[in-house]
């Protein structure tokens, strides 16, 4: 009898010990992470990158039961964005995903402790007015950039319109993303022997006259990626298309709307990459200040066949038709 009791006691101790070992992992597994998502714009690229982010986070954390997304569309309203970021902070979110430059700027201004991941950002240094960035930012911010290599984009211009001498750059002057791209592209094109004229517009009120002048005085127009031009895509197309001036647009969506050729990145994959960063941070596998800004490699050269046919431009070798 004594022997049986001893065996039972030993078995009980073993079971209790095993349960004690399992409880911490169960506790960690059952944590529900709160993530605030601020989408500064409401267009396809922003939506796709958000979708990719959500999918990657859900998969990485083990399922939808372990994450709560608090998501807002900002509508390009910086004051509203500031209020939304404050809501995230008040709700004690574990991480903020800022989709678009305006959202990133609001989040960076509001907190230096909650991890912030930016995505669909052209240049973090420009967006944050933070000079000397090399790789990781060394603060509570990291993320993914959607910029395609500008020297390759310049090659798209000469591939598509090889006889061009005068390049007009049409862009929104209030967008910090545009400033960065315009300065870089101007230097690259002039270095390639092309004449470059910049045509900045402030908003939809002065767009028509400036875009028409750019089309009339240019052999080809380059339009960098920014949220303003994405929102005004239909207006840009209605102004420039009747003039017959070809447009090289940054981004596949803009190229479909008003361009003939572009370098395209997959925004859903960009969002997935951002989601992978979020999982690493939330699970404590990496520190946000040590994670380098990420870029998608190998953008795809794409050609708008319908627009090319209108303009009498043949698809260059090595370009994918759409």
N, C-alpha and C positions, 0 to 999 in steps of 0.2 A: 504493500500500500504506500509506504514511504517513498519507494522508488518511482511509483506512478505520479505521486504529487510533485516530486522533484522534476520529472520529465515535463509535466504540465507547466510548472513554474518557469523552467528554462524556455519552453516553447512560447509562453506568454511574453517573456522578456525579449525574445527574438522578434516577435510580431510587433511589439511596442517600438523596438529600436528601428525596425524597417519603416514603420509609419512615421516616426520622427524624421527619418532621412528623406522621406518622400514629401512631407508637408511643405518644406520651403519651396521646392520646385513647383508644387501645385499652387502655392500662393503667388509665385511669380507668373505662372501660366494664366492665372485668373485675373491678373491686372488688366483693366481696360484703359488704354491710352487715349487721351483726348488730343485731337489735332485740329487746329483752326486753319481753314483754307480760305484765303482772300484772293478772289479773282478780280483783277483790276479792270478787265475788259470782258466783253461777251462776244467772242468770235471763235471760229472753229479751232484755231491753233491752241488757244487758251483752254478750250473745252477738252481737246484731245490730250493735252499734257496733264490736265487734272485727272482725266480718266485713267491714264497710265499710272499716275502717282497713286491713286486710290487702289488700283489693282495690285500694284507692287507691295504696298503697305499691308493690305489684307493678307496677301500670300505670305509675306515675310513674318507677320506676327501670328500666323497660324489660323486665321479666319476672321470673319467680320465680328464675331463675338468679343474680340479683344481690342477693338478700336472704335472710337466714337468720333466721327467727322462733324465739325461745325463749319458749315460752308456758306459763304456770302458772295454774291456778285456785286461789285462795287460801282460799276458804271462810270468809271473815270472821274469820280468825285473824291478828291483828296480829303476833304473834311469828313465825308462819310467813312472813308477808309480808316482815318484816324480813330473814329468812334468804334468801328468794328474791331480794330486791333485792341482797343481798350477792353472791349467785351471779351475777347480771347483771354486777355490777362486776368480780368475779373473772374472768369470761369476756370482759371488755373490750368490752362492747357499745357500739355507736355511739350508741344512743338507747334510752330507756326509755319505753314507753307504759303509763301507769298508768290502768287502767279502774276507776273508783270512788274515793271519797274516801279510804278506808283505804290503798289502794295508792299514791295520790298522797302522802299524809302520810309513808308509809314511805320512798318514793323521795326526797322532799325532805329528809328527815332524814339519808339515807345519802350523798348526793353533791351537791356544788354545782358540778360541772364537766360531768358527762354531761348532755346535753339531755334534759329530761323533758317529755312531753306527757300532760296529764291529759285524760280525756274522761268523759262521764256525771257531771260535777261540777256541783253546784248553784251554789256560790259559792266561787271560789278564795280570796278574801280570808278568808272564814270557815274554810275547810278548812285553810289554811296559817297562820292566826292572824297575818296579815300586813296591817296596816292601811294605808289610803291608796292602795290599788291603783286606778289609772286606766289602762285600756287594757292596755298591756304591763306585765309585772311587773318588768322590769329585772333579772331573774336567769335562771337556767338552766331556768326553768319557764314553759310556756304551755299552751294547749289549748283545749278547747271545753266550754261549759256547756250543760246540758240543761234549764235552768230556763225555764219559760214565763212571760211577763209576769204578775206577781201581780195587777195591777189588772184585767187581762183575766180572770184566773181568778176574781176576786171577782165579776165580771159573770156568769160562768157560774153561780155560786150563785144570784144573783137572777133570771137568765133561767129557770133550771130550777125553782126553788121561790120564786116571786115573793111569796108570802104569809109567808115565813119571818121570824120575829122573833128566834129564839134559834139561834145557830150554835155547834155544838160542834166544837172542833179536836182530833182524836185523833192523837197522834204519839208517836214513840219519843224519850224524853228523852236517850238516850245518843248520838243522831245529831246531829252539828253541822249537817248539812244541814237538819234539821227546825227547829232553833232559829232559823236565819235566816228560813226561810219563815213560821214561826209568828208571830214578832215583826212581820214586815212585813204579813202577812195580817190579824192582829189589829187593827193600826192602820188598815188600809184599810177593813175591815168596820165598825169602830166609827165611822170617819169617815163611813160611809154610813148611820149611824143604827141599825145592828144590834147586838144584845147578843151578846157573844162569851165563851165559857168554854173554857179550855184543859184538855185531859184527857191528861196525859203518862203513858205507861207505860214501864217499864224493859225488860221482856222478855216472853216468852211466858207466864211464870208469873203476872204481874199483869194481862195483857191482858184476860182475860175479864171480870173485874169492872169494870174501868175502861171498856171499850168498851160494856158493857151500860148502865152509868150514863150515859155520853154519849148513847147512843141514846134512853134513856128521858127525858132532860131537854132534848133538842134537837129543833128543827124540821127541821134538816138538819145533817149532819156533813161537815166538810172534812178530808181526810187528805192531808197534803203528801207529796211524793216523798222517800222514803229507802229504804235497802236493807232495813231491818228490816221495814217494812210490806210490801215486795214479797215477802220471804220468808215472812211470816205472812198472806199474802193469803187463803188458804183458811180460816184460823182467824177472821180478821176478818169474812169473809162469813158464816160459820156463826153468829157472835154477833149481828151487826147485822141481817142479812136477815130473820129471824123477827119483828123489832120493827116492820118497815115504815118505818123512818126512812131517807130518801134520803141517799146518800153522793155527794159530789163528790170525785172522786179525781184526784190529779195523775198523769198518764201514762196512755196507752191500755191498757197491760197491766193496771194496777191497776183501771182503769175496767171492763174486761171481767170482772175477778175479783169486784169488790164495789161498783162505782160505777154511777151513772146518766148522768153527763156529765163531760166533761173538756176540756182543751186538750191536743192530742196533737202530739208532734214525731216525726220519722222518725229513729230511732236509727241506722239504717244510714247515712243521709246525714250524721248527726253524726260517725260514725266515718270516713266518707270525707273530711270536712272536716279532721279530725285527721290523716288520712293525707297530705293535700296539704301540711299544715304540715311533716310529717316529711320529705317529699321535698325541700321547699325548704331545710330545715336540713341534710340529709345531703349534698345537692349543693352546699352552700355558697352558695346564692342568697339566703338570709336568715339573720340571727342570731337564736337563740331568744329572747334578752332583748329583742329589738325587736318580736316578733310579738304583737299584741294578742289577748286572749281573744276567741274567736269564739262567736257565737250563731246558731242557725238562725232565720231570719226567718219570720213568718207561720205560727204554729202553727194547727192545724186544730181547730175546734170539733166535738166528736164526742158522739154520744148513743147510749147502750146501750138499744136498742129493747125487748129482752126485759125488762130491769129496769124500764124506764119503764112498760111495760104492767102489770107486777106492782104498781107503785105508783100507777097511774092518772095518770101524768104524760105529757103530750103533748110530742113533740119540739119544741123552740123553733125559731122561724124562723132560718135561717142555719146550722143544725147539720147535720152529716153523720151519717147513721144507720149503725150497725154491729150 
